[in-house]
């Protein structure tokens, strides 16, 4: 997900520089910090427990009726569905997106909303089917500390060589909203296009789903087993609480270290930058697994243990419902392949935890679009609030290139230069809109 501050240049740069500072004030540093903290709290306290609860409910339901969900058929079915979704994602995206110049009707909005949620729901079931099947197939071979450690080292090393260690992160280190770009336009490892290279596109999708996906599951499985063996293996309740405390502690430290890591990666280059990014991501992954393990075990031990079917259905249905209402049900998915340190400079260690900031940015973008449309038509006529009886600025003419202002005190016209509005006052020059 792109950085919040770098996502604002959707229009012509000259026009935006002339308008955004004078008409729509960008968030100041305190506002950005408040939004950043708010998004982090939402990801940790609300989204992550709901995502884990959905996975727990779906997974445990399959375990309860294991005779209908055997490992190998489940793996094959889930993989085929994942391949079908990945192969057809661009076609689906082209169908659901609406051109900018065409206004969406209410029927189109409702239809796209329902289709997006159904798409995410089906995709999430296939993801859980694949994860669970691989877990079951690996169970006889990684029961000890040494086998699990070897599996984690080997699979983690392969992911590092493929520059794909970033794909092991999950909530609370990453959340995703249900916008169409995130839902249907996720990348594959080599970022090929079906229209240009259809054969290579199929290979790319298969490699992303089968190879990268399997390695990610094996790393998750091995680290989960290690924590099962190390954190009070004979006391499940105590183990769950300790795992939850360790996980949230590491998550808090990781978010606190982001500015320092960003500064370090700004100065590092080449392999050193990738190594620092991967080490930081793996440290955050340790916290993520502990959080998931703690929440998972607490649900298993204390949520209607005498009636597992009701517990599973409750976690499955209620969690997805609230995630859909919060417009971030995409967070339950495992989709797309992202390359380590692909972002410019220190952005590679900034976790994609954007929720409130996306809505704020969306509203600002809408305001910019309305102002640009009005400026292009020459129809923008705005009255400013009265500042004093002797000096009342008033817009008399505006266009996409300049905004001429006059007032009741015969102040000289204003114009925009270098993104600022300048006025010549009797006592000197004064800038507004900075």
C-alpha positions in Angstrom: 0.0 0.0 0.0 1.3 3.3 -0.9 2.4 6.0 1.6 -0.3 8.4 2.7 1.7 11.5 1.8 2.6 10.3 -1.6 -0.8 9.5 -2.8 -2.1 13.0 -3.5 -0.9 13.7 -6.9 -3.7 12.2 -8.9 -4.1 15.3 -11.0 -1.9 17.7 -13.0 0.9 18.8 -10.7 0.7 22.5 -11.6 -3.0 22.7 -10.8 -2.7 20.8 -7.6 0.2 23.0 -6.3 -1.9 26.0 -7.1 -5.0 24.7 -5.3 -4.2 22.2 -2.6 -2.3 24.6 -0.4 -4.8 27.5 -0.7 -8.1 25.7 -0.8 -7.6 22.4 1.0 -5.1 22.5 3.8 -3.0 19.3 4.1 -2.9 17.7 7.5 -0.2 19.2 9.8 2.3 17.1 11.8 0.1 16.7 14.8 -2.9 15.6 12.7 -0.8 13.0 10.8 0.6 11.6 14.1 -2.9 11.4 15.6 -4.2 9.6 12.5 -1.2 7.2 12.5 -1.7 6.3 16.2 -5.5 5.9 15.6 -4.9 3.5 12.7 -2.4 1.5 14.7 -4.8 1.1 17.6 -7.6 0.1 15.3 -5.4 -2.6 13.7 -4.2 -4.0 17.0 -7.4 -3.8 19.1 -10.2 -4.3 16.6 -9.1 -5.7 13.2 -6.6 -8.3 14.4 -8.9 -10.1 16.9 -11.7 -10.2 14.3 -9.4 -11.6 11.6 -8.0 -14.3 14.0 -11.5 -15.1 15.2 -12.7 -15.6 11.6 -9.7 -17.9 10.8 -10.3 -19.8 14.0 -14.0 -20.3 13.4 -13.5 -21.5 9.8 -10.5 -23.7 10.5 -12.1 -25.3 13.6 -15.3 -25.9 11.7 -13.3 -27.9 9.1 -11.6 -29.8 12.0 -15.0 -30.6 13.6 -16.2 -32.1 10.3 -12.8 -33.4 9.3 -14.3 -36.3 7.4 -15.6 -33.8 4.8 -12.3 -31.9 4.7 -9.5 -34.4 4.3 -6.0 -32.8 3.8 -5.1 -33.7 0.2 -8.5 -33.1 -1.5 -8.8 -29.9 0.5 -5.4 -28.8 -0.6 -6.1 -29.5 -4.3 -9.5 -27.8 -4.2 -8.2 -24.7 -2.4 -5.2 -24.4 -4.7 -7.3 -24.7 -7.9 -9.7 -22.1 -6.6 -6.7 -19.8 -5.7 -5.2 -20.3 -9.2 -8.6 -19.5 -10.8 -9.0 -16.3 -8.7 -5.4 -15.1 -9.4 -5.6 -15.8 -13.1 -9.0 -14.0 -13.5 -8.3 -11.0 -11.1 -7.5 -8.5 -13.9 -10.6 -9.4 -15.9 -12.8 -9.1 -12.7 -11.2 -5.7 -11.9 -11.9 -4.4 -15.4 -15.6 -5.4 -14.9 -16.1 -3.9 -11.5 -14.3 -0.6 -11.9 -16.2 2.4 -13.1 -14.6 5.1 -15.3 -13.9 8.4 -13.6 -16.1 10.4 -15.9 -19.1 8.1 -15.5 -21.2 8.5 -12.3 -22.1 5.3 -10.6 -25.8 4.6 -10.0 -27.1 3.3 -6.6 -27.8 -0.1 -8.2 -24.2 -0.3 -9.4 -22.8 0.7 -6.0 -24.9 -1.9 -4.2 -24.1 -4.6 -6.8 -20.4 -3.9 -6.6 -20.5 -3.9 -2.8 -22.2 -7.3 -2.6 -20.0 -8.8 -5.2 -16.8 -7.5 -3.5 -17.8 -9.0 -0.2 -18.7 -12.4 -1.8 -15.5 -12.4 -3.7 -13.5 -11.8 -0.5 -15.5 -14.4 1.4 -15.0 -17.2 -1.1 -11.3 -16.2 -1.5 -10.8 -16.4 2.2 -12.3 -19.9 2.5 -9.9 -21.1 -0.2 -6.9 -19.5 1.6 -7.8 -21.2 4.9 -8.3 -24.5 3.1 -4.8 -24.4 1.8 -3.2 -23.3 5.1 -5.1 -26.0 7.1 -4.2 -28.8 4.6 -0.5 -27.9 4.6 -0.5 -27.8 8.4 -2.1 -31.3 8.6 0.3 -32.7 6.0 3.3 -31.4 7.9 2.1 -32.5 11.4 3.8 -35.9 11.4 7.2 -34.4 10.4 7.8 -31.3 12.5 6.7 -32.4 16.0 10.1 -31.7 17.6 12.0 -28.5 18.1 14.8 -29.4 15.7 12.7 -30.4 12.8 10.5 -27.3 13.2 13.6 -25.1 13.4 15.2 -26.6 10.3 12.0 -26.2 8.4 11.8 -22.5 9.4 15.4 -21.8 8.5 15.2 -23.6 5.1 11.9 -22.0 4.0 12.8 -18.6 5.4 16.1 -18.7 3.6 14.4 -19.5 0.3 11.9 -16.6 0.8 14.9 -14.3 1.6 16.6 -15.4 -1.7 13.4 -14.8 -3.6 13.1 -11.4 -1.9 9.6 -12.4 -0.6 10.0 -12.4 3.2 7.5 -9.5 3.4 4.7 -11.9 2.5 4.7 -13.6 5.9 3.4 -10.5 7.7 -0.3 -10.3 8.7 -2.5 -8.3 11.0 -1.7 -6.4 13.2 1.3 -5.5 11.0 -0.9 -5.0 7.9 -4.6 -4.4 7.2 -6.4 -3.9 3.9 -9.6 -2.1 3.1 -12.2 -3.4 0.7 -11.6 -1.0 -2.2 -11.6 -2.5 -5.6 -7.9 -1.8 -6.2 -6.9 -3.9 -3.2 -9.5 -6.6 -3.7 -8.9 -7.4 -7.3 -5.6 -5.8 -8.4 -3.0 -7.5 -6.2 0.4 -8.4 -7.7 2.2 -11.6 -8.5 5.9 -12.3 -8.1 7.0 -11.2 -11.6 4.2 -8.8 -12.3 3.4 -10.2 -15.7 0.4 -9.3 -17.9 -2.0 -11.8 -19.4 -2.5 -9.8 -22.6 1.2 -9.5 -23.4 2.7 -12.8 -22.2 -0.1 -15.3 -21.5 2.2 -18.4 -21.0 4.5 -16.6 -18.7 1.5 -15.0 -16.9 0.2 -18.5 -16.1 3.6 -19.6 -14.9 3.9 -16.5 -12.8 0.5 -17.0 -11.2 1.3 -20.7 -10.5 4.7 -19.8 -9.0 3.1 -17.1 -6.8 0.3 -19.4 -5.5 2.1 -22.7 -5.2 5.7 -21.9 -4.4 5.6 -18.6 -2.5 2.3 -19.5 -0.9 3.5 -22.9 0.4 6.8 -21.4 1.7 4.8 -18.8 3.7 2.6 -21.5 5.2 5.6 -23.6 6.2 7.3 -20.7 7.9 4.1 -19.9 9.8 3.7 -23.6 10.7 7.3 -24.1 12.0 7.3 -21.0 14.2 3.9 -21.8 15.6 5.2 -25.3 16.6 8.3 -23.8 18.2 6.1 -21.6 20.4 3.9 -24.5 21.3 7.0 -26.3 22.5 8.6 -23.4 24.3 5.8 -21.4 26.0 4.3 -23.5 28.9 3.4 -26.5 26.7 1.6 -28.2 29.7 -0.5 -25.2 30.7 -2.6 -24.1 27.7 -4.3 -21.2 29.4 -1.1 -19.8 30.8 0.6 -20.4 27.5 -2.1 -18.5 25.6 -1.9 -15.4 27.9 2.0 -15.4 27.8 1.9 -15.7 24.0 -0.5 -12.8 23.8 1.6 -10.6 26.1 4.8 -11.4 24.2 3.1 -10.8 20.9 1.6 -7.5 21.7 4.8 -6.4 23.4 6.8 -7.2 20.3 4.2 -5.5 18.1 4.4 -2.3 20.3 8.2 -2.3 20.1 8.0 -2.8 16.3 5.7 0.1 15.7 7.8 2.3 18.0 11.0 1.4 16.1 9.5 2.3 12.7 10.9 5.9 12.6 14.4 4.7 13.5 14.3 1.9 11.0 13.0 4.2 8.3 15.9 6.6 9.0 18.4 3.7 8.8 17.0 2.4 5.6 17.0 5.9 4.1 20.8 5.8 4.4 21.4 2.1 3.6 21.7 0.8 0.0 21.9 -2.5 -1.8 22.0 -5.7 0.2 22.4 -3.9 3.5 19.1 -2.2 3.0 17.4 -5.5 2.1 19.0 -7.3 5.1 17.9 -4.6 7.5 14.3 -4.6 6.1 14.1 -8.4 6.2 15.4 -8.6 9.8 12.9 -6.0 10.9 10.0 -7.8 9.1 10.9 -11.1 10.7 11.1 -9.5 14.2 7.5 -8.2 13.6 6.5 -11.6 12.3 7.5 -13.2 15.7 5.1 -10.8 17.4 2.4 -11.5 14.9 2.5 -15.3 15.3 2.4 -14.9 19.1 -0.7 -12.6 18.9 -2.5 -15.0 16.6 -1.5 -18.0 18.8 -2.7 -16.3 22.0 -6.0 -15.2 20.6 -6.6 -18.6 18.9 -6.0 -20.6 22.1 -8.1 -18.3 24.2 -11.0 -18.7 21.8 -10.5 -22.5 21.7 -10.4 -22.7 25.5 -13.1 -20.3 26.6 -15.7 -19.7 23.9 -18.4 -22.3 24.3 -15.9 -25.2 24.7 -18.9 -27.6 25.4 -20.5 -26.6 22.0 -17.7 -26.3 19.4 -20.0 -26.0 16.4 -21.8 -23.0 17.8 -18.4 -21.5 18.8 -17.0 -22.0 15.3 -20.1 -20.6 13.5 -20.2 -17.6 15.9 -16.6 -16.8 15.3 -16.9 -17.3 11.6 -20.1 -15.3 11.0 -19.9 -12.5 13.5 -16.2 -11.8 12.7 -16.7 -11.5 9.0 -19.9 -9.4 9.4 -18.1 -6.8 11.5 -15.0 -6.8 9.3 -17.3 -6.2 6.3 -19.1 -3.4 8.1 -15.7 -1.9 9.0 -14.9 -2.1 5.3 -11.7 -4.1 5.9 -12.7 -7.7 5.4 -9.8 -7.8 2.9 -7.5 -8.2 5.9 -8.5 -11.9 6.2 -7.0 -12.7 2.8 -3.6 -14.1 1.9 -3.1 -12.8 -1.6 -0.5 -11.2 -3.8 3.3 -11.4 -3.7 5.2 -8.3 -2.6 9.0 -7.8 -3.0 11.2 -7.0 -0.1 12.6 -3.4 0.0 10.7 -2.6 -3.3 9.5 0.8 -1.9 11.7 3.8 -2.2 14.2 4.4 0.6 12.8 3.9 4.2 9.2 3.2 3.1 10.1 -0.5 2.9 9.8 -0.7 6.7 6.6 1.2 7.1 3.8 -1.3 7.7 0.6 -0.9 5.6 -1.7 0.0 8.5 -4.0 2.5 6.8 -7.6 2.9 7.8 -8.8 6.4 9.0 -6.1 8.0 6.9 -7.5 6.4 3.7 -10.9 7.9 4.4 -9.4 11.3 5.1 -7.4 11.2 2.0 -10.4 10.1 0.0 -12.4 13.1 1.1 -9.6 15.4 0.3 -9.2 13.9 -3.1 -13.0 14.4 -3.7 -12.7 18.1 -2.7 -9.7 18.5 -5.1 -11.6 16.9 -7.9 -14.6 19.2 -7.4 -12.5 22.3 -7.3 -10.6 21.2 -10.4 -13.8 20.5 -12.3 -15.1 23.9 -11.4 -11.9 25.7 -12.3 -11.8 24.0 -15.7 -15.4 25.2 -16.4 -14.7 28.7 -15.1 -17.7 28.5 -12.8 -15.9 28.8 -9.4 -17.3 31.8 -7.5 -16.5 31.8 -3.8 -17.1 34.4 -1.1 -14.6 34.7 1.7 -15.6 35.5 5.3 -15.4 39.1 6.3 -12.2 39.9 8.2 -12.8 43.6 8.9 -15.1 46.4 7.8 -12.3 48.1 5.8 -10.6 45.1 4.3 -12.8 42.3 2.9 -11.2 40.0 0.2 -13.5 38.7 -2.5 -12.8 36.3 -5.4 -14.0 37.9 -8.6 -12.5 35.6 -11.2 -10.9 32.2 -11.1 -9.4 29.7 -13.5 -7.1 26.7 -13.5 -4.0 28.9 -13.9 -4.7 31.9 -11.7 -7.0 33.3 -9.0 -7.4 37.1 -9.1 -8.5 38.7 -5.8 -9.6 42.2 -5.0 -10.9 43.8 -1.9 -12.7 46.9 -0.6 -9.4 48.7 0.2 -8.0 48.8 -3.4 -5.5 46.1 -2.6 -3.6 45.0 -5.7 -4.7 41.7 -7.4 -3.3 38.5 -6.2 -1.8 35.6 -8.1 -0.5 32.2 -7.4 3.3 31.7 -7.7 5.0 28.5 -6.7 2.0 27.1 -4.9 1.2 30.2 -2.8 -1.2 33.1 -3.1 0.5 36.5 -2.8 -1.0 39.8 -1.8 0.7 43.2 -1.9 -0.3 45.0 1.3 0.7 48.6 2.0 3.3 47.6 4.5 4.9 44.8 2.4 4.3 41.4 0.9 2.3 38.8 2.7 1.7 35.1 1.9 -1.5 33.3 2.5 -2.5 29.7 2.1 0.9 28.3 3.4 
